[in-house]
Amino acid sequence: MTDALSHCTHELRFQSLFQPGRAIAVPCDATGQVPLDALSERLKNAYLGARALVGREYAYPAIERRC
């Protein structure tokens, strides 16, 4: 795990508007800042896709504390 991700204690979660239980979650800090350079290409693409589809496929993201 990269240093940027090891400091992430929260996740930014995009819930699907149409499929209950489906969501995309990415690590972030307490303010919702996502360390893009530390993400894998697959997770980065999922995050950017979810962000582009807010209001159409996904709800506005929520910041949740990781355990």
N, C-alpha and C positions, 0 to 999 in steps of 0.2 A: 504494500500500500504506500502511496506517495505521501510525503510530508503534508501536503495541502489537504489531502483527504483525512489524514489521521487527526486533524484538528476539528473536523466536522462533527458536531454533536447533534445536528438536526438534519431533517430531510425536507425537501420541497416536494409535496405530493399533489399530483394532478389526477383527480378522480374522473373516470369516464362518466359522461352524462347519460349514456344509453345502456351500458353494460355494468350492472352492479358488481362490485368486487374487482373490477379492472381499474388499474391505476398505473401511473409511472411515477417513481420516486427517485430522486437524486439527492446526494449529500449536499448540505449547505451549512452555512453558519447560522447563528441565531437571528440574523437580519434577513436571511433568505438569499444571500450571495452564494452563487454556485461557482466552484473553482473549475472552470471549463478546461483548462490545460491539464488538470489531473484526471479527468474522466476518460474512460475508454471511448473509442470511436463509436461503438454501438450505443453506449449510454448517452454520449453527447448528441448523437443523431435523434435518439428517442426524446431527449429533453427539448431539443430545438423544435422537433415536430410537435410535441405536446404544447409547447409555448405558442406555436403558430396556430394551433387549433383550439385555443381557449375560447369558449363561448359557442363553438360548433361541435366539438367532439369531447372536450374536457372542460371541467369546471375550473374556476380560478384556483390557483394553487394555494395550499395551506402549508404553513411551516409547522412541522411536528418534531418533538424532541425524540431523539434516538435513545434507546436503552443500552 
